[in-house]
Amino acid sequence: MAFVLVARMTARQGEQERAAELIRRLTDASAAEPGNVHYIAHRDPDDPRVFLMYEQYRDKAAFEEHGQSEHFKTLAVNELFGLMDNRERNFYETLD
């Protein structure tokens, strides 16, 4: 079973382009992690402030390693999350 996170974030007005830039950088770095299966960023075509992240990891341990990575701490925790009005996270496991 793979471990999945679906995160939906809404950037503050005026911060959406900076958020998109950080998400692109975070996607590139996270996709290269050995435990990452998929790291796919989406943007709402009707509201460019809304982003959806689909993240799939080999297992929960790989997800936890992602949370400890330098790029996650630098790009997400220290920069991206501060640009958001809200952030929702839902966790799943694949049906293997």
Buried (B, 14 or more C-beta within 10 A) or exposed (E): EBBBBBBBBBBBEEBBEBBBEBBEBBBEBBBEBEBBBEBEBEBEEEEEBBBBBEBBBBBBEBBEBBEEBEBBEBBBEEBBEEBBEEBEEEEEEEEE
